[in-house]
Amino acid sequence: MSKQYGKRLRLTPEEEDLIKQSRAETLDNLNNNSSLDLHLLERGIDKKDVVSVKHWQSASGDYRFSIVTKEDCGIDEKEIFNSINSFIEGHSPEYKPIKRKKGNHLLVVNPADIHIGKYASETETGESYDCETAVMRVVEGVQGLIDKSEGFKIDRVLFCIGNDVLHIDNVYNTTTKGTHQDTDGKWWEHYEIALMLYVKVIEMLRTIAPVDVLHSMSNHDYQSGFHLAHTLKSWFRKADDVEFDISVAHRKYYKYGNNLIGLEHGDGAKMDKLPLLMAQERPTLWSETTHRYWYLHHLHHKIKHKWLDAKDFIGVTVEYMRSPSAADSWHSRKGFCGAPKACEAFIHDKESGQVARLTHYF
């Protein structure tokens, strides 16, 4: 006689959700494993928001977790947008035309690798760094560069944005590829702060000359930095003297008179490939210019190299920018610290190329 089974029960989606929530509320530990609690704490996940957990050990014995949370992750929409809404309501994005004197110089302002949201403790690293410090340094640095540029007749301003302006790219406090970071505040706060900072800087720069904004995709905030650039463009949609090049292209090019400037974060093509990439990707602009430059980021310290054409000695200078941000815990432990912290700018003459280098140190 075959075994008899009872009637199979079918649960509604609502009943399944109730069971999962009940399990989540009783989730205190996992096989006496406190690593789960630490994992949740580091990522800012409330235990009551956990629906299910899968866990395993790596070959080295480290615990690994796959966590499913409720859809809203405990985030209140009002909490996210109240601050930015107040900022928008208190600021009218109506920009009146400014009468300016004509010039023949381009001011390139490049506050690289700001890393808004990075946290460093002075006790551990020898220097503190947080959102407030990042904003103060950039505003001070840009004003210092503006002051140093007096005496030159500025025709246009090239403002370089992106390049790890945000330290993390998601709600788990990790970079785009998943590397966990020490952070000051929440991801949405970083976004608001970065937007307010960029708005302020562009408003400072447009008092000098029309501003061209170029965005570089970067490894810490590949997605959120792209979204931030488009939000910034929307903000200045009524400003006729602010132009944007914020496509997803990794390498950007900008022509000013006899100058051809290439911009990328610095984590893409190797440095020795960039001159020929410039010639290959922008052959017309290459033929129309005699002074060519690459401005790179990512490394936070100064590297400079120059290729010379054997016939006319027309050069392509490739240079890494300094950063205003401090070393965090990991960089300090590894000894990646001690480089001068600064915001940098360059002045290009329309005919004769780069004629001045400006640096504001911190």
Phi, psi and omega in degrees: 000127182289152181291137181264134179249149176286173180294133181284129182275140177247124180264142174285159177304324179294319180293322177297320180295320178297318179296317180295319179295322179296320178296320181296322181292335181262008182279095180261320181203177183221106182053043182056035185255104179286351179298328178296315179300317180295320179299315180293319181297315182297331183259006176068030181260124177283135184300330180290346179268357181279128178264316179206158181222132168248139183220152178202171177247139177284175180299332180273000178094000179283143179280140176235143184228142170241112189246132173252127180247168174300156187301323184274352178051025178073013183267127178271124182301322179297322180297325182289316192258349182302314184295314182290327176295319178296321179297316181293317181296328182272004183221119180269117181280046174257116185245116180281148178301146180245131176280126183228156174277147179287147179222183179222029179229146174255129174260115178263113180252123190223074176284095192271147171050061181287322177056057175295126185108347177293141178237132174221134179262132180299326179299323184270320189249350182091353179204137179271152177207133179206187183298317182297318179296318180300313181296314181300318182293319182292315180297314178298317182295314180296318178297321178297321178291322177298315179299319182289340181274355179298141185107338174261141176274102186275126180266317178214162176240130172257113182255117183266120181242178184086223177053058179059045173295327176254141186279331182229166187235007182199183184284351183263011178060041177236162172288180181302322182274356175104010178282121183290141183233149169283129187231154173252104180092187184260162184301320183287331175293320178300318181297314179298315182297316180296319179297312180299321180295312181297320177300313181298317182294317179296321177295326176292317186287325184288349173288342180269311185194167174304145187246130172252122185255122177242130181255134176251125175296145186215167192279334180281325188224051186304319181272306186294328176294323176296315178297320180298318180299321180287326173297318180297319178298319178297322180301317185261024183297337180261005179263110183289344183256018176233116181247154185230140167233095189231035178290172181281356180303136184287325179251131179243151180230146183218128181250133174222106183058237179272008182260134169239118184247127174255140180230132168205166186294321181115000180254011182259243182298148178295151187303322184286352178266346188295319179302313180289329175297319178299314180295323182286317186277334180227063185298323180293313179295324178300316183288338182270356186235159178236351180233119189230140187217148167242128173247118185244169186224213168081319186267345176070005178218173191274125170225136183221137177210149183225131174260139180241133174287130187292341183271300186254001182053041176269121191261158168239111181263126179248126188217137175267143182269150170282160182241149175276354186274152180270166177287136175272190185301312184295313181296324178294316180297323182279353180084012177275071184208174177094350178289146178302136178264129187197161164253139185237153176215162180223149176243125181247126172283143184300329184256319191255009174084204184292121183243351180205147176237127183243136181224131173245111184271156176242000000 
